[in-house]
Amino acid sequence: MAKKSKDRGNLPTVSKQTAGGITGAVLGGLVGGPVTALAAGVAGALVGNSSAKGNKPIKKAVDTVRSRLSTKGKSSAASGSTPKKAAAKKASSSSKSAAKKATKPTKTTGGAKTKRGGSRGKSK
């Protein structure tokens, strides 16, 4: 097996801001398209900038999400009223949709009307 050369003279050096921006843009483009790629590129550059200053933004974000998920899990398990509220909301929304269906006017079979009031189809 050939030994790997540690000479990196031909490779360009890239700042953390640039690496974060490009990584964010690529991942954003894969997930959501060009607008998301732009937004994710800016976010990645900001994360790279913070990392270049010596902060650990990803570790801080992971810790924040973990702490919020663990507190939400405990609060919903401790309080028995949360599932009841969700069921009540679901029941009220289904009764609203039933009321809308009941008051909806019936369609006539005269043909589709256009915006100007005429009907589509063969003219006489």
C-alpha positions in Angstrom: 0.0 0.0 0.0 1.4 3.4 -1.0 2.1 5.9 1.8 -0.1 9.0 1.8 1.7 12.2 1.3 1.1 14.9 3.9 2.0 17.7 1.4 -1.0 19.8 0.8 0.7 22.5 -1.2 -1.7 22.3 -4.1 -4.9 22.5 -2.1 -6.4 25.9 -1.4 -7.1 26.9 2.2 -10.8 27.7 2.8 -12.1 29.7 5.7 -14.8 28.3 8.1 -17.2 30.9 6.8 -16.8 29.8 3.3 -17.0 26.1 4.2 -20.2 26.7 6.2 -21.8 28.8 3.5 -21.1 26.2 0.7 -22.3 23.3 2.9 -25.5 25.1 3.8 -26.2 26.1 0.2 -25.6 22.5 -1.0 -27.8 21.0 1.7 -30.5 23.7 1.2 -30.5 23.1 -2.5 -31.0 19.4 -2.0 -33.8 19.9 0.4 -35.8 22.8 -0.8 -34.6 24.4 -4.0 -32.9 27.7 -4.9 -34.5 30.0 -2.3 -33.8 27.5 0.5 -30.2 27.1 -0.8 -29.7 30.9 -0.5 -31.1 31.0 3.0 -29.2 27.9 4.1 -26.0 29.3 2.6 -26.3 32.5 4.7 -27.1 30.5 7.8 -24.1 28.3 7.2 -21.9 31.3 6.7 -23.1 32.7 10.1 -22.4 29.4 11.8 -19.0 29.2 10.2 -18.3 32.8 11.4 -19.3 31.9 14.9 -17.1 28.8 14.8 -14.2 30.8 13.5 -14.4 33.0 16.5 -14.0 30.0 18.8 -17.6 29.4 19.8 -19.3 26.1 19.3 -22.6 27.0 17.7 -23.7 23.5 16.7 -23.0 22.0 20.2 -25.0 24.9 21.7 -27.9 24.3 19.3 -28.0 20.6 20.0 -28.0 21.2 23.8 -30.8 23.7 23.4 -33.0 21.3 21.4 -32.3 18.4 23.8 -33.2 20.5 26.8 -36.5 21.7 25.2 -37.5 18.3 24.0 -36.8 16.8 27.4 -38.9 19.4 29.2 -41.8 19.1 26.7 -41.8 15.4 27.1 -41.9 15.6 30.8 -44.6 18.3 30.9 -46.9 16.5 28.5 -46.5 13.2 30.4 -47.1 14.8 33.7 -50.2 16.7 32.8 -53.1 14.6 31.9 -55.1 17.5 30.3 -53.0 17.8 27.2 -54.4 14.8 25.3 -57.9 15.8 26.3 -57.4 19.3 24.9 -56.1 17.8 21.6 -59.1 15.5 21.3 -61.5 18.4 22.1 -59.9 20.5 19.3 -60.2 17.7 16.9 -63.8 17.2 17.7 -64.7 20.9 17.4 -62.9 21.2 14.0 -64.7 18.1 12.6 -68.0 19.5 13.7 -67.2 22.8 12.0 -66.4 21.0 8.7 -69.6 19.1 9.0 -71.5 22.4 9.5 -69.8 23.8 6.4 -70.8 20.8 4.3 -74.4 21.0 5.4 -74.7 24.7 4.4 -72.9 24.3 1.1 -75.2 25.0 -1.9 -75.8 22.2 -4.3 -74.4 22.3 -7.8 -76.5 22.7 -10.9 -75.9 20.6 -14.0 -76.2 23.5 -16.5 -72.5 23.4 -17.4 -69.4 25.1 -16.1 -69.6 28.9 -16.0 -66.7 31.1 -16.9 -65.7 34.3 -15.2 -67.8 36.4 -17.6 -71.0 34.5 -17.0 -71.0 32.4 -20.2 -70.8 28.7 -20.3 -68.1 26.5 -21.7 -69.1 24.2 -24.5 -70.5 24.3 -28.0 -72.0 27.7 -29.0 -75.3 27.6 -30.9 
